[in-house]
């Protein structure tokens, strides 16, 4: 018996030794991630939460800029990696990219709200600058909702708000942000919201306020990426590579957006800065105040004032930085080299100088704003011709910044996931897109071109700017008209 | 001189015979069907207690009463033989494999060894002979097409890649269908997908199943998920695969040496262009050397086996080296305590090419039409392209190294004749390191950067250290009471796994450096995942007259991945089996010549899959962002998170017919309750998806396995087997959650939705309206990647116990897959002819999103996986060589498929870190290569 007991003891001891290598209690498992207590109430949590929102802004941009550029006439998608529905103006409530777009707009808002309601009040070191920033991001979320959607819930699982209500909320929070800590970005944000609402007087006022506050400094607020610390794939909440840069410039994952040939000289606006740094993308810049002001002036019949404002703008654009880059790998396109205009001798709609040759060393591209327009081009313009110039300049200045689709009057719809999970507030009719019929009729050819490689000529099949101007009286475009 | 000796011997024999009246000695050898010695066979003189057992060389010696004596020779797994001694002094016996396996002892699913007769569920097994016939170097390849009720598909021909192993259909949307894998009762890492931080080089998924040490495997048992796995709890709903290793035998030490040499050739069967093979495939040499010995006494035995494997791959990039060894010991510590242990080590090193979802993929670019129609390229263009891709291949540097240890210890204590206590404890430690050297040169060669770029080089390193410690304790009590027999098992089990991963990325690395230290910047991330699972159970197997058995079990399962509101989960098992053919009334009416066996079985059981560790907790993240701390929401948390429970009801019958056929039929119906789904939250919440027990999944179907001894005589033996499995899978409910993707692409993905099979293919389908106009039906059902019908087959023939020929394969019908390569070809304008009706294209439907349905094809196949021959030269050099065998095998020999791509291969469709894997997206990666191997095996 004694022998048995001793043997059992040996057995048990060996078991303990081996199992105990891990811990005495093998069920003691520690989650290495942060609990809520590790965050809320901790000193300097507001600072870290602020950077979290800047990071989320990069992710939100990744989930909105590319689809906006694809759905517009700015870029055609020649590969598989990015959305193909939207390239043909198929706005579908089941489209994952549309779902991701609104998810990340909401995430920006929810982070701002959590920052304002939970983080700030519990951080002894919180500052007004941080409060102002949290308000700015809250406003920005509503602004993006108002830009890209006819209607969208304005809170987690909450009621659906019209774009006007979103824009009013944006104005309210931008104003509060500026009140807490004066910032030009908030003023430009207000100007954009007023522009989208179609209030020319308020828009001019906001634009003037922004220009005055900028005081010639050439304000730009950027979206900053972090490719070095990006995680997961492009759908991940932690993907902080500049996806648009990836689409425009990088090669490696079937990503190949090609610009409308008339915008060739502006592409790629974003390139790899270094192995661990991607280009920043302008979020808000003072050029917009000038453009809004000029358009408002034009709509009020003050064509001369509008031309003066645009001349100021052209002067400002000329001061903006450029990047010089070897874009030899681009090949216009990666898939079918030479199938699109790729040399300086090619004219686009009869205009020379819009297409660059990339095979012979480096090219120089504006990295904030660029335009082919000179002050001389504006001389004598009036009425629709001036409006046409404004929209062409807008297209050039804002390329890659997600504005062209807004200018074209394209909005997305509430996604199926929101409809299924927010049944109390989302009805089926909210998932049906309301698209400009003048674009729907040409939806497969919005960025189509006709290129004669032998004759060295390229024609843009549908002049979208001309269509915008011709449709200025509709509710879809030209808010001041 | 020789004559004199013979005469003397004869005289001596006569004297002995006279001296001992009728009693005389008989010698002999017990051999298997292939002539291999069978040690430990029982040799008994019929009607007496006089008996002995064969030694390690299969030899025996017995003194019998006379010429009329009959020897009864029996051994597990073989038909019992009776031989009249007659005047022979030597009786050599060739055993026939048993077609009746009811007395075979199986371990899996029971905690202790128990005869098949007693259990109400099915267990398939592969014995050492079948294993020996396969030249496979990794476990999933080894068992492919050998288990009647499991299907194994290798996702790529690249080394070390994942497979999809399934039997009764997918029971979970949260995990893949890979079963729990145990070696000598100890759990091993069965991650059959890329790790969370695994290197992403396109599509190749690394797998821990690929490097499970393969030395000295004696036997593999597999039970499909369901009632049989209840006692395993934790994550056994996908079944359990148990590997048992060899033990040395008492007697003189035996030594074997084996060498295999051959060639590996890229499989061109599925290529769009034959020229793809000409451009990048290169036959590579395969060599494998194995040495082992074993021996021991009745008190102590040992065995050792080691191998060295190397192949040059089937292209200029892939190379693979594997080094393996295993040592086992077993000792009788005392009269009551037995101890056995196995220690194995494996080391794998291989190189990989870029794959699938990256435009760096050489194979993917060729087959995806990046270079246009290869048939229309001029000879010069083909030469240039070959040189270009050769250069890209030479610059490619993706490596993976794995070091792995398995340790298993088993203690068995015979408390008395009725009570046995068994205790297993052991571990599996797997350390892997993947590295990609993305030099400037390789990126320039692939067109990613302009010539002259020097600051874009990068090194990505992914490391994973995985350790699982596991331990089982069982007490087994057997008692007879009248006609009743009780087998009571009480046990407990605990395992803890630690998974620690790091991913390091260095950028701005100058060419020439393989160290991340030489770089402009570095970043790192880690992943830590720990889980402990524990359970206690009691099982009762009651037998009545050795004919009717009741099988009852109850387990309580706990897991650290459960939410705080969840305690222990009870799991129930109830079963019964009835061997009606042992009944007198049955035997009175039906001769054993017609029905040798008839056993009915039925059972109900619950098995689980536990949730993702830490998915229960509400967490925030502090992300690095340009050198700053940045907070964000992370996991929303779920205090009610618990295992999904697969509840299976099954019944079946086992039949033995005409002494030649065995037929097994099983019907099963499994409902996964509280299925773990991670559906999206409403976008307006801005919160990440949360794992939650909201789903319900149904799997039902049947399994039929037939094996036959077609010819069986001294000269010829021909055995065949075939199985047929049917599975119907459906997501019964998503619990109100919206449809969500579990794989694939935006234009055509694998989705989860009520009323559809799990991971069904969803995409646009072009349909004709009443007026004959074409319109696009968005998000239509396009197919299922889990073929409802599948099975395996095999045949082996032995001539004169010398020559054996064998073949095995598998098939599937009724499933679909996507030819993604052709989608890519569509972008280059070189898609397959007649892919779409011209009228559809003319009708203006040209977006590949809208055309998605046309790329979905029926993925039926019949594949002969292994075909081979072996010649046994037998005893040589006066028995100094016990046995010498020469063999030749072809692996992945023949394919017949309905699709224009390989249905096995999937460049997408396997999620990361153990997630759902439906496969079915054929693109961008090579099929498993064809391997021709000659082998020589010597036993000393």
Interface residues (C-beta under 8 A of the other chain):
Chain A: X3 X4 X7 X8 X11 X14 X15 X18 X19 X21 X22 X26 X27 X29 X30 X31 X32 X33 X34 X35 X36 X38 X39 X45 X47 X48 X49 X51 X52 X54 X55 X56 X78 X79 X80 X83 X84 X85 X87 X88 X90 X92 X94 X96 X97 X99 X100 X102 X103 X104 X106 X107 X108 X109 X110 X111 X114 X119 X152 X153 X154 X155 X156 X157 X158 X224 X226 X227 X228 X229 X231 X233 X237 X238 X240 X250 X251 X252 X253 X254 X272 X274 X275 X276 X326 X327 X328 X329 X331 X334 X335 X336 X415 X416 X417 X418 X420 X421 X422 X444
Chain B: X200 X333 X334 X336 X337 X357 X358 X359 X360 X370 X409 X411 X413 X415 X423 X425 X427 X446 X447 X448 X449 X450 X451 X452 X453 X455 X456 X457 X458 X469 X471 X473 X494 X496 X498 X505 X507 X508 X509 X519 X520 X521 X523 X525 X528 X530 X531 X532 X534 X558 X560 X613 X614 X617 X618 X619 X620 X621 X622 X623 X624 X625 X626 X628 X629 X630 X631 X632 X633 X634 X635 X680 X681 X682 X683 X684 X685 X686 X687 X688 X736 X737 X738 X739 X741 X745 X746 X747 X778 X779 X823 X824 X827 X828 X829 X844 X846 X847 X848 X849
